[in-house]
Amino acid sequence: MNSSIDWNDVIKKEARGVNDEDFGEVQEVSNGYVFVQKGLINKEKFFVPQDKVESYDGEVLRFGISQEELTSRYQGDSFPELSSTTTASEEDPAFASTESEEVTVPITEEKLDITKRVEEDRATITKEPLTETKTVEVPVVHEEISIERRQPTGEHTNTTQEPVTSRQEIEIPLKREEVEVSKTPYVREEVIIKKKPVTETVEVTEDVTSERIDTSSI
């Protein structure tokens, strides 16, 4: 066993075997054993005698055993008990038990990030011609003739006229008003179109993924 190793410094450092096999991470050194743990969820615990350590370079603690030997001989749940010939008082102070270490496992969960975007839409207002029939009463004036008989007066009193020997037609001009219709557009009314914001609630449904710790296999 390498007596020059600072065993307090190897805690939380990487552990490897003879063929650079990954043994996990050093958790504790106590009672002449190095506690190595591999995995975060399905944790494998190994308690390897300190005399199996070959070297330590400040980052990696290397053991002189294989992965097969590690699994078959040194896997367990707790430190092996001290033999009757060895007591804790006889242990090197460098091998004294350190405080238990905690492994923090982050548990993640997805959250919904809601954003809104503005989309353009159009409302169409249509003007169309509407034809209807209107009747308007318009007073019109025309001239008619009337017959009035009276005694001659003035210059016609002494005038002698021969009776007519044939039929005569006398044209008398008569005036009358005719209706002419023309159409002129005008603004009857104004229609005011307003836009106003209306708030409504929309339900958004989406699957999110979260993590949990399964301790059934521990």
C-alpha positions in Angstrom: 0.0 0.0 0.0 1.3 3.4 -0.9 1.8 5.2 2.4 2.5 8.6 0.7 -1.1 9.0 -0.5 -3.2 11.6 1.2 -6.3 9.6 1.8 -8.4 12.7 2.6 -7.6 14.0 -0.9 -8.9 10.9 -2.8 -12.5 11.5 -1.7 -14.7 12.2 -4.8 -11.9 11.3 -7.2 -12.1 8.8 -10.0 -11.3 5.1 -9.3 -9.9 2.8 -12.0 -8.6 -0.8 -12.3 -5.6 -2.5 -13.9 -6.9 -2.2 -17.5 -8.1 1.4 -16.9 -11.5 0.0 -16.1 -14.0 2.4 -14.6 -14.6 1.6 -10.9 -16.7 4.7 -10.2 -15.9 7.4 -7.6 -14.2 7.2 -4.2 -16.7 8.0 -1.4 -14.9 7.2 1.8 -11.8 5.7 3.3 -12.2 3.9 6.6 -11.1 0.8 8.6 -8.5 0.0 6.0 -10.9 0.0 3.1 -11.7 2.3 0.2 -15.4 2.8 -0.4 -16.0 3.1 -4.2 -19.5 3.8 -5.7 -20.5 3.4 -9.3 -23.7 4.7 -10.9 -26.1 7.4 -9.8 -29.5 5.7 -9.7 -28.6 1.9 -9.7 -25.7 2.4 -7.4 -23.0 -0.4 -7.0 -20.9 -0.2 -3.8 -17.5 -1.7 -3.5 -15.2 -1.9 -0.4 -11.6 -2.5 -1.5 -8.7 -3.0 0.9 -6.3 -0.1 0.8 -3.4 -2.4 0.1 -4.9 -2.9 -3.4 -4.2 0.7 -4.3 -1.3 1.0 -6.7 -1.1 4.8 -7.3 -2.8 8.1 -7.1 -1.9 11.0 -9.4 -4.1 13.7 -7.8 -7.1 12.9 -10.1 -7.3 9.1 -10.4 -6.9 6.4 -7.7 -5.7 3.2 -9.4 -6.2 -0.3 -8.0 -4.2 -3.4 -8.9 -7.3 -5.5 -9.5 -9.6 -6.2 -12.4 -13.3 -5.3 -12.9 -14.2 -9.0 -12.4 -12.3 -9.2 -9.2 -13.8 -6.0 -7.9 -17.3 -7.3 -8.6 -16.8 -10.8 -7.3 -14.8 -10.1 -4.1 -15.5 -6.5 -3.0 -19.1 -5.6 -3.7 -21.2 -5.0 -0.6 -23.5 -2.7 1.3 -21.2 -1.6 4.1 -17.6 -1.6 5.4 -16.3 -5.0 6.4 -16.0 -5.4 10.2 -12.6 -5.1 11.8 -10.9 -8.3 12.6 -10.4 -9.1 16.3 -6.7 -8.5 15.9 -7.1 -5.0 14.6 -8.9 -2.2 16.4 -9.7 1.3 15.3 -7.2 2.7 17.7 -4.5 0.8 15.9 -5.4 2.3 12.5 -3.3 5.0 11.0 -4.9 8.4 11.6 -4.9 8.9 7.9 -7.3 6.0 7.6 -9.8 7.5 10.1 -13.4 7.6 8.9 -14.4 10.7 7.2 -17.8 12.3 7.3 -20.4 10.7 5.1 -20.7 12.2 1.7 -23.9 13.2 -0.1 -24.5 12.8 -3.8 -26.8 15.4 -5.3 -28.9 14.2 -8.2 -30.7 17.0 -10.0 -34.3 16.2 -10.9 -35.5 18.0 -13.9 -38.9 18.8 -15.2 -40.1 20.6 -18.3 -42.2 23.7 -18.0 -44.4 25.4 -20.6 -43.0 28.7 -21.9 -45.9 30.6 -23.4 -45.3 33.3 -26.0 -47.7 35.2 -28.1 -47.3 36.4 -31.7 -49.5 38.9 -33.6 -51.0 37.6 -36.8 -52.6 39.8 -39.4 -56.2 39.1 -40.3 -58.7 41.1 -42.4 -62.3 42.1 -42.0 -64.1 42.8 -45.3 -66.8 45.5 -45.4 -68.8 45.4 -48.6 -70.8 48.2 -50.2 -73.2 47.1 -52.8 -75.9 48.8 -54.8 -79.5 48.4 -53.6 -82.2 49.2 -56.2 -85.6 50.3 -55.0 -88.5 52.0 -56.6 -89.5 55.4 -55.3 -92.7 57.3 -56.2 -92.7 61.1 -56.0 -95.7 63.3 -56.6 -94.7 66.3 -58.8 -97.3 69.1 -59.6 -97.2 70.0 -63.3 -99.1 72.8 -65.0 -100.7 72.8 -68.5 -103.0 75.1 -70.4 -106.5 74.2 -71.5 -109.0 76.2 -73.6 -112.3 77.4 -72.5 -115.1 78.9 -74.6 -116.8 82.1 -73.5 -119.4 84.0 -75.5 -120.0 87.8 -75.2 -121.1 90.9 -77.2 -118.5 92.5 -79.5 -116.9 95.5 -78.2 -114.6 98.2 -79.5 -113.5 98.0 -83.2 -115.3 94.8 -83.8 -118.6 96.6 -83.4 -118.7 98.2 -86.8 -116.8 95.6 -88.7 -118.7 93.6 -91.3 -117.4 90.2 -92.0 -118.5 87.7 -94.6 -119.6 84.4 -93.3 -117.2 81.6 -93.8 -117.9 79.4 -96.8 -115.7 76.5 -95.6 -114.5 74.9 -92.5 -111.5 76.6 -90.9 -109.2 75.4 -88.2 -107.7 77.8 -85.8 -104.6 76.7 -83.8 -104.2 78.0 -80.4 -100.9 77.2 -78.7 -101.2 75.6 -75.3 -98.3 75.2 -72.8 -97.8 72.2 -70.5 -95.0 71.2 -68.1 -93.2 67.9 -68.7 -91.4 66.0 -65.9 -87.7 65.3 -66.5 -86.0 63.0 -64.0 -82.3 63.0 -63.3 -80.4 61.3 -60.5 -77.7 63.0 -58.4 -75.7 61.1 -55.7 -75.4 62.6 -52.3 -74.1 61.4 -48.9 -77.1 60.1 -47.0 -75.1 59.0 -43.8 -71.7 58.0 -42.6 -70.8 54.6 -41.2 -68.0 54.6 -38.6 -65.9 51.4 -38.4 -64.0 51.0 -35.2 -61.5 48.4 -34.0 -61.2 47.4 -30.3 -59.2 44.7 -28.5 -61.2 41.7 -27.2 -59.5 39.4 -24.6 -60.4 35.7 -24.6 -58.9 32.7 -22.7 -57.4 30.0 -24.8 -56.5 26.6 -23.4 -53.1 25.2 -24.4 -52.5 21.5 -23.9 -49.0 20.0 -24.2 -47.1 17.0 -22.8 -44.2 17.8 -20.4 -41.6 15.4 -19.2 -40.3 15.2 -15.6 -37.9 12.9 -13.8 -38.3 10.8 -10.6 -36.0 8.7 -8.6 -36.7 4.9 -8.6 -35.4 3.4 -5.3 -37.0 0.1 -5.7 -33.8 -1.5 -6.9 -31.6 -0.1 -4.1 
